[in-house]
Amino acid sequence: MDLKHEQEKEEKRKIQEYKKHPMITFADSINRSIVGGLADLTKGNFITKIITAIIIAGILFFLCR
């Protein structure tokens, strides 16, 4: 019961924050929808993680040259 109460309190806090700063929240939503989170890059199976690591290493290699 207490956990549900805490979740409701957190949701109300978020709603109030959205009402206070609508454009910042909108901009943050747009940025996340375009870029995504870094955690999303590492989700997936082993092959996906290896391919992602190779791509990141390649980008860093070309940037440091």
Secondary structure as GFF3:
##gff-version 3
##sequence-region A 1 65
A	DSSP	alpha_helix	2	20	.	.	.	ID=ss1
A	DSSP	alpha_helix	22	35	.	.	.	ID=ss2
A	DSSP	alpha_helix	38	42	.	.	.	ID=ss3
A	DSSP	alpha_helix	46	64	.	.	.	ID=ss4
###
